[in-house]
Amino acid sequence: MFKEIPLKISTQAISQIKYIFERKNIPSDYGLRIGMKGSGCAGTSFIIGFDTKKAGDDEYEIDNIPVYIEKKHVMYLYGVQVDFVENEVESGFVFNT
């Protein structure tokens, strides 16, 4: 049984995640990892990638995609929206707070 995911993932982001899974031949035992990186003077930033589940992860599912978030990062992700932006200036995942 999966918990309710603490963040939102846009339709565009889900489509791109599925595209990457298929296009890059991500192993079937991998899921989407979302979390935080760094702290201190440079601040913190969000991360997104593909990984296996680790000890200490909470597991969620969105649109049949397993999502892994380290327990200590969950509280920082409440209310965050992951989106995918593609235009003439930029292309990639963005985190809206």
JONORUR-V583310 format. One record per helix or strand. SS is the DSSP state (H for helix, E for strand). FROM is the first residue (numbers start at 0). TO is the last residue. If there is no record, write none. Layout:
ss=<SS,SS>
from=<FROM,FROM>
to=<TO,TO>
This chain:
ss=<E,H,E,E,E,E,H,E,E>
from=<7,10,30,44,56,64,70,80,90>
to=<8,22,36,50,61,69,76,85,95>
